[in-house]
Amino acid sequence: MSFRRSIYKNPAQLRLMVAPGLATAASLAAARAAMVIGATTLELDAAAEAAIVALGGKPNFKLEAGYHHTVCASVNDDVVHGIPSGRRLAAGDIVSIDSGAIIEGWNGDAAFSFVLPDASRPEVVAERQKLSDVTEQSLWHGIARLHTARHLNEVGEAIEDYVESQGSYGILTDYVGHGIGRSMHEAPPVFNYRVRPKGPDVKPGLVVAIEPMVVLGSIDTYTRDDDWTVATSDGKAAAHWEHSIAVHKDGIWVLTAEDGGVAGLAQFGITPVPIP
């Protein structure tokens, strides 16, 4: 007889997910602080790792077979899974940093995108900044829907509706969000677009990583020769934003936001509640 692990965590397990969420948030804050023109993505990686270790955690990306870094650093037409290197960031680059931490066997996972200034190409910066902003806001629309949803796949509907309202952007369909807990990637899948099935019930104990990946052009991608980096086939820019969110008996809490999601959810009239 086989037993299927429940996708729902109990209250004690939810509490154990707070620390890795905060360590993940700290790692992204450290990477953001180090992100300047001329910095290397390896330097961002080192800053993120130091922040996780300082809070008693370990980088969970290093637990992925064959991966040896704390973050994924994806630049311009790289969408996700970019490997940190000695590449120096240039003016106008859009950089997506994805990071995660593990503490006492529980995981956090989050990502953000950032556009470096370039006075010589204001139109490029503006286009990429809007791409990042649309992606970030689509994430918050998905999180807001999670607060009221009966079924998980309502999240993808909210994300797609928002992105479509902002212009001609593409939402990647080959890569989606996921459950998170003892493993960084768990069931259920979290779609960033409409799907026919309703998905599992949204109820206390559900913890998911919502992560829209949005591009300026075609959603077609390929994997580079390093066997990790996913890039757009047409060479156009991409953005990636992600948070891990817990549903509990009193509401929702964004585990990988330093404020639990207070600032991001205020526009929806939603006040996240700390996990009791």
MOVEN-V640387 format. One record per residue. N is the residue number from 0. PSI is psi in whole degrees, 0 to 359 (999 if undefined). D_CENTER is the distance of its C-alpha to the mean C-alpha in whole Angstrom. Layout:
n:psi:d_center
N:PSI:D_CENTER
N:PSI:D_CENTER
//
This chain:
n:psi:d_center
0:136:36
1:151:32
2:133:30
3:125:26
4:134:24
5:146:23
6:354:19
7:134:20
8:153:21
9:169:24
10:321:24
11:322:24
12:321:21
13:318:19
14:325:21
15:345:20
16:353:16
17:313:16
18:312:17
19:330:14
20:315:12
21:325:14
22:322:14
23:315:11
24:318:11
25:323:14
26:322:13
27:323:11
28:321:14
29:319:16
30:320:14
31:319:14
32:330:18
33:356:19
34:98:18
35:161:21
36:130:23
37:344:25
38:153:22
39:157:21
40:337:18
41:325:19
42:322:20
43:321:17
44:315:16
45:320:19
46:319:18
47:317:15
48:317:17
49:321:20
50:320:18
51:314:17
52:323:20
53:335:22
54:16:20
55:16:22
56:181:19
57:151:18
58:121:15
59:343:14
60:330:13
61:348:17
62:351:18
63:130:17
64:123:20
65:359:21
66:136:18
67:20:19
68:165:17
69:323:14
70:164:12
71:131:11
72:109:12
73:124:13
74:130:15
75:258:17
76:359:17
77:130:15
78:304:12
79:164:10
80:21:12
81:138:14
82:128:16
83:145:17
84:189:21
85:5:24
86:129:22
87:135:23
88:140:21
89:161:23
90:135:24
91:353:22
92:143:19
93:126:15
94:127:13
95:126:9
96:124:9
97:131:6
98:161:8
99:154:10
100:152:13
101:130:16
102:126:19
103:37:21
104:5:20
105:149:17
106:152:13
107:156:10
108:128:7
109:164:4
110:157:4
111:163:6
112:150:9
113:138:13
114:123:16
115:143:19
116:152:23
117:97:25
118:337:29
119:346:30
120:63:28
121:328:27
122:324:26
123:315:24
124:316:22
125:318:22
126:316:21
127:326:18
128:320:17
129:320:17
130:313:15
131:316:12
132:317:14
133:318:14
134:315:10
135:314:9
136:328:12
137:324:12
138:313:9
139:327:11
140:322:14
141:319:12
142:319:12
143:320:15
144:325:17
145:326:15
146:328:18
147:350:21
148:148:20
149:329:23
150:147:21
151:324:17
152:358:17
153:336:18
154:313:14
155:324:14
156:315:18
157:320:16
158:311:14
159:317:16
160:315:19
161:312:17
162:316:16
163:330:20
164:346:21
165:354:20
166:196:22
167:80:22
168:158:18
169:138:17
170:122:14
171:136:14
172:344:15
173:345:15
174:132:12
175:174:10
176:189:8
177:163:10
178:162:12
179:146:12
180:248:15
181:329:18
182:153:16
183:324:12
184:114:12
185:169:15
186:150:16
187:164:16
188:148:14
189:105:12
190:149:13
191:18:12
192:167:16
193:137:19
194:158:20
195:314:24
196:151:23
197:333:22
198:176:20
199:162:21
200:141:22
201:111:20
202:168:22
203:135:21
204:347:20
205:129:17
206:123:14
207:153:11
208:114:7
209:127:6
210:82:4
211:139:7
212:117:9
213:142:12
214:160:15
215:338:18
216:231:20
217:148:21
218:1:18
219:136:20
220:170:18
221:163:20
222:129:19
223:174:21
224:344:24
225:357:22
226:12:21
227:306:17
228:124:16
229:123:15
230:157:17
231:140:18
232:331:22
233:2:23
234:9:22
235:160:20
236:156:17
237:158:13
238:154:10
239:123:6
240:145:4
241:145:2
242:153:5
243:130:8
244:136:11
245:136:14
246:128:17
247:182:20
248:339:24
249:356:24
250:215:21
251:159:17
252:126:15
253:103:12
254:329:12
255:13:9
256:134:11
257:328:14
258:11:16
259:6:15
260:9:14
261:309:17
262:316:17
263:329:14
264:352:16
265:324:20
266:339:20
267:1:20
268:23:23
269:131:20
270:110:21
271:151:18
272:128:21
273:149:20
274:124:21
275:999:24
//
